[in-house]
Every structure is written in structure tokens, then in C-alpha cells.
């Protein structure tokens, strides 16, 4: 295959081989990003099932708010821990195999969740789901690293992350519709079955770039040499780097508040604001629709800044820090707002802003890690994020139990942690490669 003349990035290089279709890798790689967007939709629909159905399941299985908080956290703890080996495995075995196995397993688990009739069964299923879903975003990071030059990656990674936001936007009305028409058990089964279809498409169509395509995308110079050198680096060496820990802390602060939205927003709208279950489904979609725009905004801002000559690290920090600060400014006042309309408007702005950093956070991992350790660093960072994600539902459940379902402190804690995330990324993550 003669593809090496294709120009796909700033460092793309021409070779002496024969002519090739100049746009083939570009078309193919964006198609693969599209497959990952669909995968992200399925991934987050599976995660969102319990959040949308939590009040219905709680009534059906006679669960209190603390038990439901524990259930809503059951996914995030194992997901966070499993990210550590998942990143290494994606670096070791590649995105195609790891994503296929993971998506197949999480789809089967989702189907089986529809048979749950006890707290213990639901808890075990959510733990298993967390483990199974852990390779998804690291696989997307690896695909972007293989198919895109390092200066191009903020947009494809942001696009991959829009899949989760599309799912979050459609989950309240779609999953509520499924739940009301075929019970919450049927909702789990339908979502799981759709995931199996996605697995089949991925296995059939995805491939890694050829050597000629990879050379054209990345060039034969600095990045190729770095990749050979990185093969000698150990996974554990990432844990000895200061940036790794500040990225963990930063992701913790941002993801905490995101997961308050994902797990408790329907309950807040239903119990605190008094909306009906059907109305909650539609209103609950509004912040997540804004989140789709937020993810893309972050990637575009970062790419624009790089084109304007801004240093790569600074171009990543602008949307990460700016988004987290804006999100905090919107989330904190929700605790004191009486108007339903203003509350929903602030929640929409808060979630939009909280999603601005998400795709760029993953891009940052590809900027700071050696090429052979990109998925590993991304996974460690995601581990930190999902420690926050795991704590958010449980802490929220305890707060609500202690305050009689008053959400004021919930939003204060979320806003404060967003500022912690902004500070960690903005002040303490630095270019330490020469230090």
C-alpha cells in the first residue's frame, strides 16, 4: 500500500514511494473517530441507566438514599482502579482488541442487570460494569495517538468525548421512555443489546494505520525517535513524575462535580424542584445538550490557540482552567437560587463549562507522556478523576440524608472542588521534561 505521500498534519512528510490517494488516511481516521463517538454514546448510556432510574429502582427494591448513593458509586470505584491496568493493557495489546473485549463484556453485564431483584445483585453488576468499561477512553486516546499528529489531537479527542455528552443528553428522555414503556429491567436489556451491535461493527471495520500512513501522519523524525525511546520507559516511572499527581488531583476536582450531575440531577429535579418523572427526563437533558457544545468548545479553543502560536501546554491549560472556573461560578449560586428557571439555566452553564476541559485533559496526557505511555498516563489521570466520580454520589447521598434532601451543600462542595481542579492544572502542571 503506497500511502506515504499523504499530508495529514503539521509534521507530515512526503516519501519517495509511488503516488497514493492524498486524502485516504484523513478520511479513514475520521471514520474511526466516528465509530468511537458511537461507542461513547453506548458507553455512557450503560452508565446512565441507574442514574435515570434511581428513584424508580429505589421504590421497587425499597432502597434508602444512602443505599442508592452507594449503588451510584459502585460503578466508579472499580472503574477508577481498573483504569490503571487498562491503560497499560491498551498500550500493550492495542486499541482494537481491548475495546472489542471491553465493549462486549459491558454489554452483556448491562443485559444481565435487567434481571436484578436485590441490592447485592445490582451492586455486583455495577462493579463489573465499572471494570469492563475502563479501557474505552484509553482506547480512544490510543487511536488518536496512532492516527493523528500530536498538534491535531485536541479535536478528535474532544469529538470522542462528545459521545458521552450525546448519551448524557439523550439518556434522560430516551431511558425514561424505555423505562416507562417496558420497565426499568427492559431498559437495561435494550441498551445492552445495542452495545453488542456496536462491538460487531468495530471488530469488522477498525484497523491500525500502516507503517506508511503512520509515517505520513507523524513524520519520520522527532516523534518516531521518541516512540522508540519510550519503549524503554516503565509504567511505574509515570508515578514518580510530579505532573502525574497534579493531573490526578485536577481531574478529581473536575470529575467530582460532573458525576454529581450524572448521578443525582434527575433526583434533584424530581424531589427538590418537584418536576414529574416525564418532565424530569426532558429537562434533565438540557445541561447535557450544553455539555456536547462544551466538549467541542474546549477542543476548538486549544487547537485555535496552537495555530496562533501559543505554547502547547498553555493552549491546553486555557480551556481546562477557564472551563473549571466558569463552571464553579455557575454551580455555586445554584445552592441559593429559588427560581426553577434560573436554577436550570445555571445548571446548564455549569455543565457546559465543566465539559470544556474534558477532551483537552485527555489531549494533555498525550502531550506530556512518551508515545508508548500515552494510554497509561491518560488512565492514571482518569483514575484520579474517577476517585472524584466515585465519591460524588456517596457523599451526595450522605449530605441529602443528613439535611433532609437539601441540595445546597451539594452544590457548594461541587463548586469548591472545581476550583481545586483549576488550581492544580493551572498552577502546578508544568513542562518538566528538561527539569
DRENNU-779574 format. One record per residue (C-alpha): chain; residue in three letters; residue number from 1; y, z, x. Coordinates in steps of 0.1 Angstrom, whole numbers. Layout:
<tormars>
+-------+------+-----+-------+-------+-------+
| kette | rest |  nr |     v |     w |     u |
+-------+------+-----+-------+-------+-------+
|     A |  ALA | NUM |     Y |     Z |     X |
...
+-------+------+-----+-------+-------+-------+
</tormars>
This chain:
<tormars>
+-------+------+-----+-------+-------+-------+
| kette | rest |  nr |     v |     w |     u |
+-------+------+-----+-------+-------+-------+
|     A |  UNK |   1 |     0 |     0 |     0 |
|     A |  UNK |   2 |    33 |   -11 |    15 |
|     A |  UNK |   3 |    60 |    13 |     2 |
|     A |  UNK |   4 |    78 |    24 |    32 |
|     A |  UNK |   5 |   109 |     3 |    27 |
|     A |  UNK |   6 |   118 |    22 |    -4 |
|     A |  UNK |   7 |   151 |    41 |    -2 |
|     A |  UNK |   8 |   148 |    73 |   -23 |
|     A |  UNK |   9 |   170 |    99 |    -6 |
|     A |  UNK |  10 |   197 |   106 |    19 |
|     A |  UNK |  11 |   172 |   106 |    48 |
|     A |  UNK |  12 |   151 |    77 |    35 |
|     A |  UNK |  13 |   142 |    53 |    63 |
|     A |  UNK |  14 |   132 |    17 |    65 |
|     A |  UNK |  15 |   100 |     8 |    83 |
|     A |  UNK |  16 |    86 |   -24 |    99 |
|     A |  UNK |  17 |    59 |   -28 |    73 |
|     A |  UNK |  18 |    60 |   -56 |    48 |
|     A |  UNK |  19 |    81 |   -55 |    17 |
|     A |  UNK |  20 |    74 |   -31 |   -12 |
|     A |  UNK |  21 |    89 |   -26 |   -46 |
|     A |  UNK |  22 |   121 |    -8 |   -38 |
|     A |  UNK |  23 |   120 |    14 |   -68 |
|     A |  UNK |  24 |    84 |    23 |   -72 |
|     A |  UNK |  25 |    84 |    59 |   -58 |
|     A |  UNK |  26 |   116 |    66 |   -77 |
|     A |  UNK |  27 |   100 |    56 |  -110 |
|     A |  UNK |  28 |    67 |    73 |  -103 |
|     A |  UNK |  29 |    82 |   106 |   -91 |
|     A |  UNK |  30 |   104 |   109 |  -122 |
|     A |  UNK |  31 |    75 |   102 |  -144 |
|     A |  UNK |  32 |    56 |   131 |  -127 |
|     A |  UNK |  33 |    86 |   153 |  -133 |
|     A |  UNK |  34 |    85 |   143 |  -169 |
|     A |  UNK |  35 |    48 |   155 |  -171 |
|     A |  UNK |  36 |    58 |   188 |  -156 |
|     A |  UNK |  37 |    86 |   192 |  -182 |
|     A |  UNK |  38 |    60 |   187 |  -209 |
|     A |  UNK |  39 |    38 |   212 |  -190 |
|     A |  UNK |  40 |    67 |   237 |  -190 |
|     A |  UNK |  41 |    71 |   233 |  -228 |
|     A |  UNK |  42 |    34 |   242 |  -233 |
|     A |  UNK |  43 |    35 |   270 |  -207 |
|     A |  UNK |  44 |    64 |   287 |  -225 |
|     A |  UNK |  45 |    51 |   281 |  -260 |
|     A |  UNK |  46 |    20 |   300 |  -249 |
|     A |  UNK |  47 |    41 |   328 |  -236 |
|     A |  UNK |  48 |    64 |   329 |  -266 |
|     A |  UNK |  49 |    37 |   333 |  -292 |
|     A |  UNK |  50 |    36 |   371 |  -291 |
|     A |  UNK |  51 |    74 |   374 |  -289 |
|     A |  UNK |  52 |    79 |   353 |  -321 |
|     A |  UNK |  53 |    50 |   370 |  -339 |
|     A |  UNK |  54 |    56 |   405 |  -327 |
|     A |  UNK |  55 |    68 |   421 |  -360 |
|     A |  UNK |  56 |    40 |   403 |  -380 |
|     A |  UNK |  57 |    13 |   413 |  -355 |
|     A |  UNK |  58 |    26 |   449 |  -353 |
|     A |  UNK |  59 |    24 |   452 |  -391 |
|     A |  UNK |  60 |   -11 |   436 |  -392 |
|     A |  UNK |  61 |   -26 |   457 |  -364 |
|     A |  UNK |  62 |    -5 |   488 |  -371 |
|     A |  UNK |  63 |    13 |   489 |  -337 |
|     A |  UNK |  64 |    44 |   510 |  -330 |
|     A |  UNK |  65 |    74 |   499 |  -309 |
|     A |  UNK |  66 |    61 |   514 |  -277 |
|     A |  UNK |  67 |    27 |   497 |  -281 |
|     A |  UNK |  68 |    44 |   464 |  -288 |
|     A |  UNK |  69 |    66 |   469 |  -258 |
|     A |  UNK |  70 |    35 |   474 |  -236 |
|     A |  UNK |  71 |    19 |   443 |  -251 |
|     A |  UNK |  72 |    51 |   422 |  -245 |
|     A |  UNK |  73 |    49 |   434 |  -209 |
|     A |  UNK |  74 |    12 |   427 |  -205 |
|     A |  UNK |  75 |    18 |   391 |  -195 |
|     A |  UNK |  76 |    45 |   397 |  -170 |
|     A |  UNK |  77 |    28 |   423 |  -147 |
|     A |  UNK |  78 |    -2 |   403 |  -138 |
|     A |  UNK |  79 |    19 |   371 |  -137 |
|     A |  UNK |  80 |    42 |   387 |  -111 |
|     A |  UNK |  81 |    13 |   399 |   -90 |
|     A |  UNK |  82 |    -7 |   367 |   -93 |
|     A |  UNK |  83 |    23 |   347 |   -81 |
|     A |  UNK |  84 |    16 |   359 |   -46 |
|     A |  UNK |  85 |   -18 |   343 |   -41 |
|     A |  UNK |  86 |    -9 |   314 |   -65 |
|     A |  UNK |  87 |    19 |   303 |   -41 |
|     A |  UNK |  88 |    -5 |   303 |   -12 |
|     A |  UNK |  89 |   -32 |   285 |   -31 |
|     A |  UNK |  90 |    -8 |   258 |   -42 |
|     A |  UNK |  91 |     3 |   253 |    -6 |
|     A |  UNK |  92 |   -34 |   253 |     5 |
|     A |  UNK |  93 |   -50 |   232 |   -22 |
|     A |  UNK |  94 |   -21 |   212 |   -37 |
|     A |  UNK |  95 |    -3 |   210 |   -70 |
|     A |  UNK |  96 |   -27 |   186 |   -88 |
|     A |  UNK |  97 |   -58 |   208 |   -86 |
|     A |  UNK |  98 |   -41 |   242 |   -90 |
|     A |  UNK |  99 |   -20 |   231 |  -120 |
|     A |  UNK | 100 |   -50 |   215 |  -137 |
|     A |  UNK | 101 |   -72 |   246 |  -134 |
|     A |  UNK | 102 |   -44 |   269 |  -144 |
|     A |  UNK | 103 |   -34 |   249 |  -175 |
|     A |  UNK | 104 |   -69 |   245 |  -187 |
|     A |  UNK | 105 |   -76 |   282 |  -183 |
|     A |  UNK | 106 |   -44 |   294 |  -200 |
|     A |  UNK | 107 |   -50 |   270 |  -229 |
|     A |  UNK | 108 |   -85 |   284 |  -235 |
|     A |  UNK | 109 |   -71 |   320 |  -233 |
|     A |  UNK | 110 |   -44 |   312 |  -259 |
|     A |  UNK | 111 |   -71 |   299 |  -283 |
|     A |  UNK | 112 |   -92 |   330 |  -278 |
|     A |  UNK | 113 |   -61 |   352 |  -285 |
|     A |  UNK | 114 |   -63 |   339 |  -321 |
|     A |  UNK | 115 |   -94 |   360 |  -325 |
|     A |  UNK | 116 |   -78 |   393 |  -315 |
|     A |  UNK | 117 |   -81 |   422 |  -340 |
|     A |  UNK | 118 |   -72 |   451 |  -318 |
|     A |  UNK | 119 |   -45 |   463 |  -293 |
|     A |  UNK | 120 |   -71 |   462 |  -265 |
|     A |  UNK | 121 |   -82 |   426 |  -271 |
|     A |  UNK | 122 |   -45 |   415 |  -273 |
|     A |  UNK | 123 |   -37 |   434 |  -241 |
|     A |  UNK | 124 |   -66 |   419 |  -222 |
|     A |  UNK | 125 |   -57 |   384 |  -234 |
|     A |  UNK | 126 |   -21 |   387 |  -223 |
|     A |  UNK | 127 |   -31 |   400 |  -189 |
|     A |  UNK | 128 |   -55 |   370 |  -185 |
|     A |  UNK | 129 |   -27 |   346 |  -196 |
|     A |  UNK | 130 |    -4 |   360 |  -170 |
|     A |  UNK | 131 |   -29 |   354 |  -142 |
|     A |  UNK | 132 |   -37 |   319 |  -155 |
|     A |  UNK | 133 |    -1 |   307 |  -158 |
|     A |  UNK | 134 |    11 |   319 |  -124 |
|     A |  UNK | 135 |     6 |   286 |  -105 |
|     A |  UNK | 136 |    27 |   265 |  -128 |
|     A |  UNK | 137 |    62 |   268 |  -113 |
|     A |  UNK | 138 |    49 |   269 |   -78 |
|     A |  UNK | 139 |    31 |   237 |   -85 |
|     A |  UNK | 140 |    63 |   221 |   -98 |
|     A |  UNK | 141 |    81 |   233 |   -66 |
|     A |  UNK | 142 |    54 |   217 |   -45 |
|     A |  UNK | 143 |    56 |   184 |   -64 |
|     A |  UNK | 144 |    93 |   183 |   -59 |
|     A |  UNK | 145 |    89 |   191 |   -22 |
|     A |  UNK | 146 |    64 |   162 |   -18 |
|     A |  UNK | 147 |    83 |   136 |   -38 |
|     A |  UNK | 148 |   120 |   144 |   -32 |
|     A |  UNK | 149 |   142 |   148 |    -1 |
|     A |  UNK | 150 |   155 |   184 |     3 |
|     A |  UNK | 151 |   191 |   174 |    -7 |
|     A |  UNK | 152 |   178 |   159 |   -40 |
|     A |  UNK | 153 |   156 |   187 |   -53 |
|     A |  UNK | 154 |   180 |   207 |   -74 |
|     A |  UNK | 155 |   180 |   182 |  -102 |
|     A |  UNK | 156 |   142 |   177 |  -105 |
|     A |  UNK | 157 |   136 |   214 |  -102 |
|     A |  UNK | 158 |   162 |   221 |  -129 |
|     A |  UNK | 159 |   145 |   194 |  -151 |
|     A |  UNK | 160 |   112 |   211 |  -147 |
|     A |  UNK | 161 |   127 |   244 |  -157 |
|     A |  UNK | 162 |   142 |   227 |  -189 |
|     A |  UNK | 163 |   107 |   225 |  -202 |
|     A |  UNK | 164 |   106 |   263 |  -205 |
|     A |  UNK | 165 |   140 |   262 |  -222 |
|     A |  UNK | 166 |   130 |   235 |  -246 |
|     A |  UNK | 167 |   100 |   256 |  -255 |
|     A |  UNK | 168 |   122 |   287 |  -260 |
|     A |  UNK | 169 |   144 |   267 |  -283 |
|     A |  UNK | 170 |   117 |   252 |  -305 |
|     A |  UNK | 171 |    94 |   282 |  -303 |
|     A |  UNK | 172 |   112 |   304 |  -330 |
|     A |  UNK | 173 |   112 |   277 |  -357 |
|     A |  UNK | 174 |    80 |   259 |  -347 |
|     A |  UNK | 175 |    59 |   290 |  -341 |
|     A |  UNK | 176 |    73 |   307 |  -372 |
|     A |  UNK | 177 |    64 |   276 |  -392 |
|     A |  UNK | 178 |    29 |   277 |  -378 |
|     A |  UNK | 179 |    26 |   314 |  -384 |
|     A |  UNK | 180 |    37 |   312 |  -420 |
|     A |  UNK | 181 |    15 |   282 |  -428 |
|     A |  UNK | 182 |   -17 |   291 |  -410 |
|     A |  UNK | 183 |   -13 |   328 |  -400 |
|     A |  UNK | 184 |    -5 |   341 |  -365 |
|     A |  UNK | 185 |   -41 |   336 |  -355 |
|     A |  UNK | 186 |   -39 |   299 |  -363 |
|     A |  UNK | 187 |    -6 |   296 |  -344 |
|     A |  UNK | 188 |   -23 |   307 |  -312 |
|     A |  UNK | 189 |   -52 |   283 |  -317 |
|     A |  UNK | 190 |   -29 |   252 |  -323 |
|     A |  UNK | 191 |    -7 |   259 |  -293 |
|     A |  UNK | 192 |   -38 |   264 |  -270 |
|     A |  UNK | 193 |   -53 |   231 |  -282 |
|     A |  UNK | 194 |   -22 |   212 |  -274 |
|     A |  UNK | 195 |   -24 |   226 |  -238 |
|     A |  UNK | 196 |   -58 |   211 |  -233 |
|     A |  UNK | 197 |   -44 |   177 |  -241 |
|     A |  UNK | 198 |   -17 |   181 |  -215 |
|     A |  UNK | 199 |   -43 |   190 |  -189 |
|     A |  UNK | 200 |   -62 |   158 |  -195 |
|     A |  UNK | 201 |   -31 |   137 |  -191 |
|     A |  UNK | 202 |   -22 |   154 |  -159 |
|     A |  UNK | 203 |   -56 |   150 |  -143 |
|     A |  UNK | 204 |   -57 |   114 |  -153 |
|     A |  UNK | 205 |   -22 |   103 |  -141 |
|     A |  UNK | 206 |    -9 |   126 |  -113 |
|     A |  UNK | 207 |   -12 |   116 |   -77 |
|     A |  UNK | 208 |     4 |   127 |   -44 |
|     A |  UNK | 209 |    27 |   103 |   -25 |
|     A |  UNK | 210 |    11 |    80 |     0 |
|     A |  UNK | 211 |    20 |    85 |    37 |
|     A |  UNK | 212 |    43 |    55 |    35 |
|     A |  UNK | 213 |    60 |    68 |     3 |
|     A |  UNK | 214 |    64 |   103 |    18 |
|     A |  UNK | 215 |    79 |    88 |    50 |
|     A |  UNK | 216 |   104 |    68 |    29 |
|     A |  UNK | 217 |   114 |    98 |     8 |
|     A |  UNK | 218 |   118 |   123 |    36 |
|     A |  UNK | 219 |   122 |   102 |    67 |
|     A |  UNK | 220 |   102 |   104 |    99 |
|     A |  UNK | 221 |   125 |   128 |   118 |
|     A |  UNK | 222 |   135 |   164 |   113 |
|     A |  UNK | 223 |   117 |   173 |    81 |
|     A |  UNK | 224 |    84 |   157 |    92 |
|     A |  UNK | 225 |    86 |   176 |   125 |
|     A |  UNK | 226 |    94 |   208 |   107 |
|     A |  UNK | 227 |    64 |   204 |    85 |
|     A |  UNK | 228 |    41 |   201 |   115 |
|     A |  UNK | 229 |    57 |   233 |   130 |
|     A |  UNK | 230 |    54 |   251 |    97 |
|     A |  UNK | 231 |    17 |   247 |    96 |
|     A |  UNK | 232 |    15 |   273 |   123 |
|     A |  UNK | 233 |    35 |   299 |   103 |
|     A |  UNK | 234 |    17 |   327 |    85 |
|     A |  UNK | 235 |    23 |   335 |    48 |
|     A |  UNK | 236 |    29 |   371 |    57 |
|     A |  UNK | 237 |    58 |   361 |    80 |
|     A |  UNK | 238 |    79 |   355 |    49 |
|     A |  UNK | 239 |    77 |   392 |    41 |
|     A |  UNK | 240 |    93 |   400 |    74 |
|     A |  UNK | 241 |   124 |   380 |    66 |
|     A |  UNK | 242 |   155 |   397 |    50 |
|     A |  UNK | 243 |   163 |   368 |    28 |
|     A |  UNK | 244 |   129 |   371 |    11 |
|     A |  UNK | 245 |   136 |   406 |    -1 |
|     A |  UNK | 246 |   172 |   399 |   -12 |
|     A |  UNK | 247 |   158 |   369 |   -32 |
|     A |  UNK | 248 |   132 |   392 |   -48 |
|     A |  UNK | 249 |   160 |   417 |   -58 |
|     A |  UNK | 250 |   182 |   389 |   -71 |
|     A |  UNK | 251 |   155 |   373 |   -91 |
|     A |  UNK | 252 |   146 |   408 |  -105 |
|     A |  UNK | 253 |   181 |   413 |  -119 |
|     A |  UNK | 254 |   184 |   379 |  -135 |
|     A |  UNK | 255 |   149 |   376 |  -149 |
|     A |  UNK | 256 |   151 |   411 |  -165 |
|     A |  UNK | 257 |   178 |   400 |  -189 |
|     A |  UNK | 258 |   162 |   366 |  -196 |
|     A |  UNK | 259 |   130 |   384 |  -207 |
|     A |  UNK | 260 |   148 |   408 |  -230 |
|     A |  UNK | 261 |   158 |   376 |  -248 |
|     A |  UNK | 262 |   123 |   361 |  -247 |
|     A |  UNK | 263 |   105 |   392 |  -260 |
|     A |  UNK | 264 |   130 |   411 |  -281 |
|     A |  UNK | 265 |   155 |   387 |  -295 |
|     A |  UNK | 266 |   135 |   379 |  -327 |
|     A |  UNK | 267 |   131 |   417 |  -333 |
|     A |  UNK | 268 |   168 |   423 |  -327 |
|     A |  UNK | 269 |   178 |   396 |  -352 |
|     A |  UNK | 270 |   153 |   408 |  -378 |
|     A |  UNK | 271 |   157 |   446 |  -375 |
|     A |  UNK | 272 |   192 |   451 |  -361 |
|     A |  UNK | 273 |   211 |   422 |  -377 |
|     A |  UNK | 274 |   189 |   421 |  -409 |
|     A |  UNK | 275 |   180 |   384 |  -409 |
|     A |  UNK | 276 |   149 |   373 |  -428 |
|     A |  UNK | 277 |   119 |   361 |  -408 |
|     A |  UNK | 278 |   126 |   325 |  -416 |
|     A |  UNK | 279 |   163 |   328 |  -407 |
|     A |  UNK | 280 |   154 |   346 |  -375 |
|     A |  UNK | 281 |   133 |   317 |  -365 |
|     A |  UNK | 282 |   162 |   292 |  -367 |
|     A |  UNK | 283 |   190 |   315 |  -355 |
|     A |  UNK | 284 |   168 |   326 |  -326 |
|     A |  UNK | 285 |   166 |   290 |  -314 |
|     A |  UNK | 286 |   203 |   288 |  -308 |
|     A |  UNK | 287 |   205 |   307 |  -275 |
|     A |  UNK | 288 |   175 |   288 |  -261 |
|     A |  UNK | 289 |   191 |   254 |  -270 |
|     A |  UNK | 290 |   221 |   266 |  -249 |
|     A |  UNK | 291 |   196 |   275 |  -222 |
|     A |  UNK | 292 |   185 |   239 |  -219 |
|     A |  UNK | 293 |   220 |   229 |  -211 |
|     A |  UNK | 294 |   224 |   259 |  -188 |
|     A |  UNK | 295 |   195 |   249 |  -165 |
|     A |  UNK | 296 |   207 |   213 |  -162 |
|     A |  UNK | 297 |   242 |   225 |  -155 |
|     A |  UNK | 298 |   230 |   246 |  -126 |
|     A |  UNK | 299 |   212 |   217 |  -110 |
|     A |  UNK | 300 |   241 |   193 |  -115 |
|     A |  UNK | 301 |   266 |   217 |  -101 |
|     A |  UNK | 302 |   246 |   223 |   -70 |
|     A |  UNK | 303 |   239 |   185 |   -65 |
|     A |  UNK | 304 |   276 |   178 |   -71 |
|     A |  UNK | 305 |   287 |   204 |   -45 |
|     A |  UNK | 306 |   264 |   189 |   -19 |
|     A |  UNK | 307 |   277 |   154 |   -25 |
|     A |  UNK | 308 |   312 |   169 |   -20 |
|     A |  UNK | 309 |   302 |   181 |    15 |
|     A |  UNK | 310 |   296 |   218 |     6 |
|     A |  UNK | 311 |   271 |   235 |    28 |
|     A |  UNK | 312 |   236 |   236 |    12 |
|     A |  UNK | 313 |   233 |   274 |     9 |
|     A |  UNK | 314 |   268 |   277 |    -6 |
|     A |  UNK | 315 |   260 |   249 |   -30 |
|     A |  UNK | 316 |   231 |   269 |   -43 |
|     A |  UNK | 317 |   250 |   302 |   -45 |
|     A |  UNK | 318 |   278 |   287 |   -66 |
|     A |  UNK | 319 |   257 |   283 |   -98 |
|     A |  UNK | 320 |   234 |   312 |   -91 |
|     A |  UNK | 321 |   262 |   338 |   -86 |
|     A |  UNK | 322 |   286 |   322 |  -111 |
|     A |  UNK | 323 |   259 |   319 |  -138 |
|     A |  UNK | 324 |   248 |   355 |  -134 |
|     A |  UNK | 325 |   283 |   369 |  -135 |
|     A |  UNK | 326 |   292 |   348 |  -166 |
|     A |  UNK | 327 |   260 |   360 |  -183 |
|     A |  UNK | 328 |   269 |   396 |  -176 |
|     A |  UNK | 329 |   304 |   391 |  -191 |
|     A |  UNK | 330 |   288 |   378 |  -223 |
|     A |  UNK | 331 |   259 |   401 |  -226 |
|     A |  UNK | 332 |   277 |   434 |  -220 |
|     A |  UNK | 333 |   300 |   432 |  -251 |
|     A |  UNK | 334 |   271 |   425 |  -275 |
|     A |  UNK | 335 |   264 |   462 |  -274 |
|     A |  UNK | 336 |   297 |   469 |  -291 |
|     A |  UNK | 337 |   301 |   439 |  -314 |
|     A |  UNK | 338 |   298 |   444 |  -352 |
|     A |  UNK | 339 |   302 |   408 |  -363 |
|     A |  UNK | 340 |   270 |   388 |  -367 |
|     A |  UNK | 341 |   287 |   355 |  -358 |
|     A |  UNK | 342 |   304 |   369 |  -327 |
|     A |  UNK | 343 |   272 |   386 |  -316 |
|     A |  UNK | 344 |   252 |   354 |  -318 |
|     A |  UNK | 345 |   280 |   334 |  -300 |
|     A |  UNK | 346 |   279 |   359 |  -271 |
|     A |  UNK | 347 |   241 |   358 |  -270 |
|     A |  UNK | 348 |   243 |   320 |  -268 |
|     A |  UNK | 349 |   269 |   321 |  -240 |
|     A |  UNK | 350 |   249 |   348 |  -222 |
|     A |  UNK | 351 |   216 |   329 |  -223 |
|     A |  UNK | 352 |   233 |   296 |  -213 |
|     A |  UNK | 353 |   248 |   313 |  -183 |
|     A |  UNK | 354 |   217 |   332 |  -174 |
|     A |  UNK | 355 |   198 |   299 |  -172 |
|     A |  UNK | 356 |   223 |   282 |  -149 |
|     A |  UNK | 357 |   207 |   299 |  -118 |
|     A |  UNK | 358 |   171 |   293 |  -127 |
|     A |  UNK | 359 |   164 |   259 |  -114 |
|     A |  UNK | 360 |   186 |   264 |   -84 |
|     A |  UNK | 361 |   168 |   296 |   -75 |
|     A |  UNK | 362 |   136 |   275 |   -70 |
|     A |  UNK | 363 |   156 |   250 |   -50 |
|     A |  UNK | 364 |   169 |   278 |   -28 |
|     A |  UNK | 365 |   133 |   286 |   -19 |
|     A |  UNK | 366 |   127 |   250 |    -7 |
|     A |  UNK | 367 |   159 |   252 |    13 |
|     A |  UNK | 368 |   151 |   284 |    32 |
|     A |  UNK | 369 |   113 |   281 |    37 |
|     A |  UNK | 370 |    95 |   258 |    61 |
|     A |  UNK | 371 |    79 |   229 |    42 |
|     A |  UNK | 372 |    44 |   242 |    44 |
|     A |  UNK | 373 |    55 |   276 |    30 |
|     A |  UNK | 374 |    78 |   263 |     1 |
|     A |  UNK | 375 |    54 |   273 |   -27 |
|     A |  UNK | 376 |    47 |   306 |   -10 |
|     A |  UNK | 377 |    84 |   317 |    -8 |
|     A |  UNK | 378 |    90 |   304 |   -43 |
|     A |  UNK | 379 |    61 |   325 |   -55 |
|     A |  UNK | 380 |    73 |   357 |   -37 |
|     A |  UNK | 381 |   107 |   352 |   -52 |
|     A |  UNK | 382 |    91 |   346 |   -87 |
|     A |  UNK | 383 |    71 |   378 |   -81 |
|     A |  UNK | 384 |   103 |   397 |   -79 |
|     A |  UNK | 385 |   117 |   380 |  -109 |
|     A |  UNK | 386 |    86 |   389 |  -130 |
|     A |  UNK | 387 |    87 |   425 |  -119 |
|     A |  UNK | 388 |   120 |   425 |  -138 |
|     A |  UNK | 389 |   104 |   404 |  -166 |
|     A |  UNK | 390 |    76 |   430 |  -169 |
|     A |  UNK | 391 |    99 |   460 |  -170 |
|     A |  UNK | 392 |   122 |   444 |  -196 |
|     A |  UNK | 393 |   100 |   446 |  -227 |
|     A |  UNK | 394 |    86 |   480 |  -219 |
|     A |  UNK | 395 |   120 |   496 |  -210 |
|     A |  UNK | 396 |   135 |   480 |  -241 |
|     A |  UNK | 397 |   106 |   494 |  -262 |
|     A |  UNK | 398 |   113 |   529 |  -249 |
|     A |  UNK | 399 |   150 |   526 |  -254 |
|     A |  UNK | 400 |   146 |   515 |  -290 |
|     A |  UNK | 401 |   121 |   543 |  -297 |
|     A |  UNK | 402 |   145 |   569 |  -282 |
|     A |  UNK | 403 |   176 |   556 |  -300 |
|     A |  UNK | 404 |   161 |   547 |  -334 |
|     A |  UNK | 405 |   162 |   509 |  -328 |
|     A |  UNK | 406 |   197 |   508 |  -314 |
|     A |  UNK | 407 |   201 |   479 |  -291 |
|     A |  UNK | 408 |   234 |   489 |  -274 |
|     A |  UNK | 409 |   219 |   504 |  -243 |
|     A |  UNK | 410 |   195 |   474 |  -241 |
|     A |  UNK | 411 |   224 |   450 |  -235 |
|     A |  UNK | 412 |   243 |   474 |  -212 |
|     A |  UNK | 413 |   212 |   476 |  -189 |
|     A |  UNK | 414 |   207 |   438 |  -190 |
|     A |  UNK | 415 |   243 |   431 |  -181 |
|     A |  UNK | 416 |   243 |   456 |  -152 |
|     A |  UNK | 417 |   212 |   440 |  -137 |
|     A |  UNK | 418 |   227 |   406 |  -139 |
|     A |  UNK | 419 |   255 |   418 |  -117 |
|     A |  UNK | 420 |   229 |   433 |   -93 |
|     A |  UNK | 421 |   212 |   398 |   -91 |
|     A |  UNK | 422 |   245 |   381 |   -85 |
|     A |  UNK | 423 |   254 |   405 |   -57 |
|     A |  UNK | 424 |   220 |   402 |   -40 |
|     A |  UNK | 425 |   221 |   364 |   -39 |
|     A |  UNK | 426 |   258 |   361 |   -33 |
|     A |  UNK | 427 |   263 |   387 |    -6 |
|     A |  UNK | 428 |   230 |   392 |    12 |
|     A |  UNK | 429 |   211 |   359 |    11 |
|     A |  UNK | 430 |   223 |   341 |    43 |
|     A |  UNK | 431 |   213 |   313 |    66 |
|     A |  UNK | 432 |   194 |   333 |    92 |
|     A |  UNK | 433 |   175 |   305 |   108 |
|     A |  UNK | 434 |   194 |   309 |   141 |
|     A |  UNK | 435 |   195 |   347 |   140 |
+-------+------+-----+-------+-------+-------+
</tormars>
